Amino acid sequence: MNTTNAAHTKSSESSPRIALITGGSRGLGRSMALHLADHGVDSIITYHSNEAEAKAVVDAVIAKGRKSAAIRLDVGDSKSFSAFTESVRGALAKHWQRDRFDFLVNNAGTGAYASFADTKESDLDHMYAIHLKGPFLLTQGLLPVIADGGRILNVSSGLTRFTMPGYAAYAAMKGGVEVLTHYMAKELGARKISVNTLAPGAIETDFGGGTVRDNAEVNKMIASQTALGRVGLPDDIGGAAALLLAPEALWLNGQRIEFAGGIAL
């Protein structure tokens, strides 16, 4: 697998916490990396194709006084995971002189909009590969590189609790991720690794073609159904990830936490 690894060093700490964030070059993942940097956490981010975007995030983390690296990853291509894991090992050894990282955030993904009746088998397979099979097998492969006492944060969606027509395939896979979180938490407990689900509501990003961000009518409709009167912003979720991975949240395990401003209450 082709990988690109960019890293800089600006930290004087001997053992900083390190987070691996899939899909960290834009949107929610970018915000997570920056918020975690504000809390003293270094990061390895992944990107699918836009190396320039990834480098910009790395540079932004560096500007906050942390270390960062970027590695290419297609979460829908499970055959590439073994090579990716070796790239992670290489980045850890080169830039941190370590062989394990602390936090894994399974964030990368994309949307597919179609009614249940019109969803094609190929679209269903695509959603499965990216949102359920990918996190399952990627996490499995990375287990030897995750530190004992570490954390795993699986990103799901508010759409597993409430419904919006057109997202059946996507939401079904996220529902699978939430069940998977329970099993991970139970089975990885012997290593003191906690596993939780972060479920964002509708967020203003380019996800799904940027519908929530760019379509004023959709934005207004969702805001009207939300107790706090607006849709979410990337920083709402970046801050949530930093909160859930903070030392004070160590005892949180096997839980689904929704950050959605009180939608569909």
C-alpha positions as CSV (number, residue, x, y, z in Angstrom):
1,M,0.0,0.0,0.0
2,N,1.2,3.5,-0.8
3,T,1.7,5.5,2.4
4,T,2.9,8.9,3.0
5,N,4.4,9.7,6.4
6,A,5.0,13.3,7.5
7,A,6.1,14.1,11.0
8,H,7.6,16.9,13.0
9,T,8.9,17.2,16.6
10,K,8.2,20.0,18.8
11,S,7.5,18.3,22.2
12,S,9.9,17.9,25.1
13,E,7.8,15.3,26.8
14,S,9.3,11.8,27.0
15,S,6.0,9.8,27.0
16,P,3.2,11.9,25.5
17,R,-0.1,10.3,24.8
18,I,-0.6,9.4,21.2
19,A,-3.9,9.1,19.3
20,L,-4.4,7.4,16.0
21,I,-7.4,9.1,14.2
22,T,-8.7,7.6,11.0
23,G,-10.0,10.2,8.6
24,G,-8.1,12.9,10.5
25,S,-7.4,15.1,7.5
26,R,-10.7,16.9,7.4
27,G,-14.0,17.4,9.1
28,L,-14.6,15.8,12.5
29,G,-11.2,14.0,12.5
30,R,-9.3,17.2,11.9
31,S,-11.2,18.9,14.8
32,M,-10.4,15.9,17.0
33,A,-6.7,16.1,16.3
34,L,-6.6,19.8,17.1
35,H,-8.7,19.6,20.2
36,L,-6.6,16.6,21.5
37,A,-3.4,18.7,20.8
38,D,-4.8,21.4,23.0
39,H,-5.0,18.7,25.7
40,G,-1.4,17.6,25.3
41,V,-2.1,14.6,23.0
42,D,0.1,13.9,19.9
43,S,-1.5,12.3,16.9
44,I,-1.2,10.0,13.9
45,I,-3.9,10.9,11.4
46,T,-4.9,9.0,8.3
47,Y,-6.1,10.4,5.0
48,H,-7.6,8.7,2.0
49,S,-6.3,10.7,-1.0
50,N,-5.6,14.4,-0.2
51,E,-2.1,14.5,1.2
52,A,-2.1,18.3,1.2
53,E,-5.0,18.4,3.6
54,A,-3.3,15.9,5.8
55,K,-0.1,17.9,5.9
56,A,-2.1,21.1,6.8
57,V,-3.5,19.2,9.8
58,V,-0.1,18.0,10.8
59,D,1.3,21.5,10.6
60,A,-1.6,22.8,12.7
61,V,-1.0,20.3,15.4
62,I,2.7,21.2,15.3
63,A,1.8,24.8,15.7
64,K,0.1,23.8,19.0
65,G,3.4,22.3,20.3
66,R,2.6,18.7,19.7
67,K,4.0,15.9,17.4
68,S,2.0,14.6,14.5
69,A,2.3,12.2,11.5
70,A,0.1,11.5,8.5
71,I,-0.3,8.1,6.8
72,R,-2.5,7.2,3.9
73,L,-5.3,4.6,4.6
74,D,-8.3,3.4,2.7
75,V,-10.6,1.9,5.5
76,G,-12.6,0.2,2.8
77,D,-9.6,-1.9,1.7
78,S,-9.0,-4.5,4.4
79,K,-6.2,-6.1,2.4
80,S,-4.1,-3.0,3.1
81,F,-4.4,-3.1,6.8
82,S,-1.3,-5.2,7.5
83,A,0.9,-2.8,5.6
84,F,-0.7,0.1,7.3
85,T,0.0,-1.4,10.7
86,E,3.6,-1.6,9.8
87,S,3.6,2.0,8.7
88,V,2.2,2.9,12.1
89,R,5.0,0.9,13.8
90,G,7.5,2.7,11.7
91,A,6.1,6.2,12.6
92,L,6.0,5.3,16.3
93,A,9.7,4.2,16.2
94,K,10.9,7.1,14.2
95,H,9.2,10.0,15.7
96,W,8.3,8.8,19.3
97,Q,10.8,6.0,19.9
98,R,7.9,3.9,21.0
99,D,6.2,0.7,19.8
100,R,2.6,1.5,20.9
101,F,0.1,4.3,20.9
102,D,-2.6,5.1,23.4
103,F,-5.9,6.0,21.7
104,L,-7.6,4.7,18.5
105,V,-10.4,6.8,17.1
106,N,-12.3,4.9,14.3
107,N,-13.7,8.0,12.6
108,A,-13.1,7.6,8.9
109,G,-16.2,7.2,6.7
110,T,-18.5,8.4,4.0
111,G,-22.2,8.6,3.4
112,A,-24.6,7.0,1.0
113,Y,-28.0,8.6,0.4
114,A,-30.8,6.4,-1.0
115,S,-34.2,5.2,0.2
116,F,-34.4,1.7,1.6
117,A,-36.2,0.6,-1.5
118,D,-33.7,2.1,-3.9
119,T,-30.4,1.1,-2.1
120,K,-28.3,-0.9,-4.4
121,E,-26.4,-4.0,-3.3
122,S,-23.1,-2.3,-4.3
123,D,-23.9,0.7,-2.1
124,L,-24.7,-1.6,0.8
125,D,-21.4,-3.5,0.3
126,H,-19.6,-0.2,0.2
127,M,-21.1,1.0,3.5
128,Y,-20.3,-2.4,5.1
129,A,-16.7,-2.3,4.0
130,I,-16.1,1.2,5.3
131,H,-18.2,1.5,8.4
132,L,-18.3,-2.0,9.9
133,K,-15.8,-4.4,8.3
134,G,-13.1,-1.7,8.2
135,P,-13.2,-0.7,11.9
136,F,-13.6,-4.4,12.9
137,L,-10.5,-5.7,11.1
138,L,-8.4,-2.5,11.4
139,T,-8.8,-2.5,15.2
140,Q,-8.1,-6.2,15.3
141,G,-4.9,-5.7,13.3
142,L,-3.8,-2.7,15.5
143,L,-4.3,-4.5,18.8
144,P,-0.6,-5.4,19.2
145,V,0.2,-1.7,18.8
146,I,-2.3,-0.3,21.2
147,A,-1.0,0.2,24.7
148,D,-2.5,-1.7,27.6
149,G,-4.7,0.7,29.5
150,G,-5.4,2.5,26.2
151,R,-8.7,3.7,24.8
152,I,-10.8,3.0,21.6
153,L,-13.4,5.4,20.5
154,N,-15.8,4.3,17.7
155,V,-17.6,7.0,15.9
156,S,-21.3,6.2,15.2
157,S,-24.2,8.4,14.4
158,G,-27.3,9.9,16.0
159,L,-29.1,8.1,13.1
160,T,-29.0,4.9,15.1
161,R,-31.5,6.4,17.6
162,F,-33.6,8.6,15.4
163,T,-34.4,8.2,11.7
164,M,-34.0,10.3,8.6
165,P,-35.2,8.6,5.4
166,G,-32.4,7.9,3.0
167,Y,-29.8,6.7,5.4
168,A,-30.9,3.1,6.1
169,A,-27.7,1.5,4.9
170,Y,-25.4,3.9,6.6
171,A,-27.3,3.8,9.9
172,A,-27.5,0.0,9.9
173,M,-23.7,-0.2,9.7
174,K,-23.3,2.3,12.5
175,G,-25.8,0.3,14.6
176,G,-23.4,-2.7,14.1
177,V,-20.5,-0.5,15.3
178,E,-22.4,0.2,18.5
179,V,-22.9,-3.5,19.2
180,L,-19.3,-4.1,18.3
181,T,-18.3,-1.5,20.9
182,H,-19.9,-3.6,23.6
183,Y,-18.0,-6.7,22.6
184,M,-14.7,-4.9,22.3
185,A,-15.2,-3.4,25.8
186,K,-15.9,-6.8,27.3
187,E,-13.1,-8.7,25.5
188,L,-10.4,-6.1,25.8
189,G,-11.0,-5.4,29.4
190,A,-8.3,-7.8,30.4
191,R,-5.8,-5.4,28.9
192,K,-7.6,-2.4,30.7
193,I,-8.5,-1.0,27.3
194,S,-11.8,0.9,27.4
195,V,-14.0,1.2,24.4
196,N,-16.9,3.6,23.8
197,T,-19.1,5.0,21.1
198,L,-19.3,8.7,20.2
199,A,-22.5,9.3,18.2
200,P,-22.6,12.8,16.6
201,G,-25.9,14.4,15.4
202,A,-26.1,16.4,12.2
203,I,-22.9,18.3,11.7
204,E,-21.9,21.1,9.3
205,T,-19.2,19.3,7.3
206,D,-18.7,18.1,3.7
207,F,-20.1,14.7,4.8
208,G,-22.8,13.5,2.4
209,G,-22.0,16.2,-0.1
210,G,-22.2,18.9,2.6
211,T,-26.0,18.8,2.7
212,V,-26.3,19.9,6.4
213,R,-23.7,22.7,5.9
214,D,-24.8,24.0,2.5
215,N,-28.6,23.3,2.2
216,A,-30.2,26.1,4.2
217,E,-33.6,24.3,4.3
218,V,-32.1,21.1,5.7
219,N,-30.0,23.1,8.2
220,K,-33.1,25.0,9.4
221,M,-35.2,21.8,9.6
222,I,-32.7,20.0,11.7
223,A,-32.1,23.0,13.9
224,S,-35.9,23.3,14.5
225,Q,-35.9,19.7,15.9
226,T,-32.9,20.3,18.2
227,A,-33.3,21.5,21.7
228,L,-30.3,23.9,21.5
229,G,-31.7,25.4,18.3
230,R,-28.8,24.7,15.8
231,V,-27.0,22.0,14.0
232,G,-23.6,20.8,15.2
233,L,-20.2,22.1,14.2
234,P,-17.0,20.1,13.8
235,D,-15.6,21.6,17.0
236,D,-18.6,20.3,19.0
237,I,-17.3,16.8,18.1
238,G,-13.6,17.5,18.3
239,G,-14.2,18.7,21.9
240,A,-16.3,15.7,22.6
241,A,-13.5,13.3,21.6
242,A,-11.0,15.2,23.8
243,L,-13.5,14.9,26.7
244,L,-14.1,11.2,26.2
245,L,-10.4,10.5,26.0
246,A,-9.4,12.7,29.0
247,P,-7.9,11.1,32.1
248,E,-11.0,11.9,34.0
249,A,-13.1,9.7,31.7
250,L,-11.0,6.6,32.4
251,W,-13.9,4.7,34.1
252,L,-16.2,5.2,31.2
253,N,-16.5,1.9,29.2
254,G,-18.9,0.2,26.9
255,Q,-21.1,3.3,26.5
256,R,-22.8,5.1,23.7
257,I,-22.6,8.9,24.2
258,E,-24.6,11.1,21.8
259,F,-23.4,14.6,21.1
260,A,-26.3,16.1,19.1
261,G,-27.6,19.1,20.9
262,G,-30.8,17.4,22.0
263,I,-32.3,16.4,18.6
264,A,-35.5,14.4,18.4
265,L,-36.1,14.4,22.2
